[in-house]
């Protein structure tokens, strides 16, 4: 299962490399595509009873060094919209 390295997954350098890879992947997406991806993933996690806002916030905090201020602001807004 893809857990973004947050729960029993990647550790240390592997986690950092995965964060960099995902940040690069998502940074190339348009805002609309990124929001659609988030909505799909959130719906899937809700259906499975696995949507964890705390885990999303932890991911955002871990990825923050690789994001611009605007990207970080938007991610906070998106996570807040899922509450």
N, C-alpha and C positions, 0 to 999 in steps of 0.2 A: 504494500500500500504506500502511496506517495504521501509522506507526512511533512514535507518541507523541512525535515531535519529537526522538528520540534519535539517529537515524542518517541524516544527510543530509536531514532534514526541516525543520521549523520552526526559526527562529533568532530571537534577540532578543525583541522584543515579541510576535511571533507565538507563540513557544514559551511565553512566560509566559501569554498569553491562553489557549492550549490547555490548559496545566496547570490554570489556574483553572476552565475549563469542565469539564474531566474531574473535578476535585476536587468541584465542585458536583454533577455528575451522579452520581458514586459516593457522595457523602455522603448523598444522598437514598435510597440503596438500603439495604434491611435487611442485616444481617450475613449471613444465609443466602443472599440474592440475590447479594451481593458475592462470597461464597465460591464460589457456583456459577459466576458469571461468570469468576472467576479460574481455576477448574478447567477450564472450557471453553476459555478462551484458552490455558492452559498445554498442554492436550492437543493443540490445533491447532498450536501452535508446536513441540511435541515431534515431532509427525507430520511437520512440514515441516523438521525439523532446525534450527529457529531459536530454541529456548528458550535464552535468554541470561540467566543469573542476574545477571551483572554489569550488564546493561542494566536489568533490573528494579530492582536496587539503586540504580543511577544515577537512575532515574525516581523512586524513593521519596525519595531525597535531594533531588531537585529539587522534589518536591511537599511535602516536610516542612513548609515554612513555612505551608502552607495547611491543615494537618491538626492535629487536637488530639493531645495526648500519647497518649491511648488509641488513636486511629486509627493513629498512627505505630507504636505498640507492636504492634498487631494486624497491620499490614502487614509489619513485620519478622518476626513469627511465621509469616505466610503464605509469605513468600519463603523463610524457612528450611525450611518444609515441602516446598518444591519442589526442594531440593538433593538 
